[in-house]
Amino acid sequence: IIAYLHWGTEYDLEGTDWQREMAQRFCDMGVDALIGSHPHVVQPVDVFTCENGHKMFCAFSLGNQLSNQRRSLMRLSTGHTEDGLIVDLEITKKGRERPEITDVTYIPTWVYRDSSGPVYYIIPTERAAEIEAESGISGLSEEAAASEERTYAIIGDGMEKVREAYGHE
């Protein structure tokens, strides 16, 4: 069961106690993954566990996937509104057993806006140098690297918890 929630406080990088409380309730109801949106910034990832041992992956907010919320236009001038996160859940089903999440991977993204007009590109941050070379657009690598650094600063601790919960060293 995957729940997708429109929740949280806009521009809050940490998430709220209320979100954590609700995430635990969803876990207790048997949800396997909770994916959040609305804050327009990436928020932490985590794993919740209920009394019977059931675990639930949670991405509190995936940030902006496509947006004109540029740092120059926002009261939050840190660039976080230009960042996004794609989460890849590997789901495995063995025979008649209930499907389960067996791996979680992440692709940090940065929204590039072409200065020649309202044209936007979703740049996977790890491919920014290649895309810069292929497209001839200068400056992508530095901006994407800064975006990736902001994203991993937010999700880094939770990523370790997720790795441990889903059998990775």
C-alpha positions in Angstrom: 0.0 0.0 0.0 1.5 3.3 -1.1 -0.1 6.5 0.3 0.6 9.9 -1.5 -0.2 12.8 0.8 -0.5 16.5 0.1 0.6 17.7 3.5 3.1 19.7 5.5 4.0 23.4 5.9 5.3 25.2 2.9 9.1 25.8 2.9 9.6 23.9 6.1 12.8 21.8 5.6 12.3 19.5 8.6 8.6 18.5 8.6 6.4 18.8 11.6 5.5 16.8 14.7 2.0 16.4 13.3 3.5 14.8 10.1 5.5 12.4 12.2 2.4 11.5 14.3 0.3 10.9 11.1 3.1 8.9 9.5 3.1 6.6 12.5 -0.6 6.2 12.2 -0.4 5.3 8.5 2.3 2.7 9.4 0.1 1.3 12.1 -2.7 0.9 9.5 -0.4 -1.2 7.3 0.8 1.4 4.7 4.1 0.3 3.2 5.3 3.7 1.8 4.1 7.2 2.4 5.2 9.8 -0.2 4.5 13.5 0.6 4.2 16.7 -1.3 3.1 20.3 -0.8 6.0 22.0 1.1 7.8 22.9 -2.2 11.1 21.8 -0.6 12.7 18.4 0.0 12.0 17.1 3.5 13.6 14.1 5.3 13.1 10.4 4.6 12.6 8.0 7.4 11.3 4.5 8.3 8.5 3.9 10.8 7.8 0.7 12.5 4.7 -0.5 14.3 4.3 -2.9 17.2 4.0 -6.0 15.0 7.3 -5.2 13.3 5.7 -3.8 10.1 7.9 -1.1 8.6 7.0 1.8 6.4 9.2 4.0 4.2 8.3 7.7 4.4 9.5 10.6 2.2 7.9 13.6 3.9 8.2 15.8 0.8 9.8 15.3 -2.6 10.2 19.1 -3.2 9.5 20.7 -6.5 9.5 18.6 -9.6 8.7 21.5 -12.0 8.4 25.0 -10.7 9.2 28.7 -11.2 9.8 29.1 -7.5 13.3 30.5 -8.2 15.4 31.7 -5.3 15.4 35.2 -6.7 11.6 35.3 -6.5 11.1 33.6 -3.1 11.4 34.7 0.5 13.3 31.5 1.0 16.4 32.5 -1.0 18.4 29.4 -0.3 17.6 27.5 -3.5 15.6 24.7 -1.7 12.5 25.5 -3.8 14.5 24.5 -7.0 15.3 21.1 -5.6 13.4 17.8 -6.0 13.7 14.2 -5.3 12.7 11.1 -7.3 12.3 8.0 -5.1 12.5 4.6 -6.7 10.9 1.8 -4.6 11.8 -1.7 -5.5 8.8 -3.9 -4.7 9.2 -7.7 -4.6 6.5 -10.3 -4.5 7.4 -14.0 -3.7 4.7 -16.5 -4.5 1.6 -15.8 -2.5 3.3 -13.6 0.0 2.3 -10.0 0.4 4.5 -7.7 -1.8 7.2 -5.8 0.1 9.6 -3.0 -0.5 13.0 -4.5 -0.8 15.1 -1.4 -1.9 14.8 2.4 -2.0 17.0 4.6 -4.2 17.0 8.3 -4.8 17.6 10.6 -7.7 18.0 14.3 -6.6 16.9 16.8 -9.2 17.3 20.5 -9.8 14.9 22.6 -11.9 16.7 24.7 -14.5 14.9 27.6 -16.1 16.2 28.7 -19.5 16.7 32.5 -19.4 15.4 32.8 -23.0 11.9 32.1 -22.0 9.6 30.0 -19.8 11.4 26.7 -20.6 12.2 24.4 -17.7 14.3 21.3 -17.5 14.4 18.7 -14.7 18.1 18.0 -14.3 19.1 14.8 -12.4 22.0 16.3 -10.4 24.3 13.3 -10.9 24.1 13.8 -14.7 24.5 17.6 -14.7 28.0 17.6 -16.1 27.0 15.3 -19.0 23.9 17.4 -19.7 25.9 20.6 -19.6 28.4 19.1 -22.2 25.6 17.8 -24.4 23.5 20.9 -24.3 26.1 23.6 -24.3 24.3 25.3 -21.4 27.0 26.6 -19.0 26.6 26.7 -15.3 24.5 23.6 -14.9 27.1 21.6 -13.0 27.7 24.1 -10.2 24.0 24.7 -9.7 23.1 21.0 -9.8 25.9 20.2 -7.4 24.7 22.8 -4.9 21.2 21.4 -5.2 22.4 17.8 -4.6 24.3 19.0 -1.6 21.2 20.7 -0.2 19.1 17.6 -0.8 21.6 15.1 0.8 22.0 17.4 3.8 18.3 17.0 4.4 17.8 13.3 3.6 21.2 11.9 4.6 20.5 10.7 8.1 17.2 9.2 7.0 18.9 7.4 4.1 21.1 5.5 6.5 18.1 4.4 8.5 16.3 3.3 5.3 19.4 1.3 4.1 19.5 -0.5 7.4 15.7 -1.2 7.4 15.7 -2.6 3.9 18.7 -4.9 4.3 21.6 -2.8 3.0 24.9 -2.3 4.8 
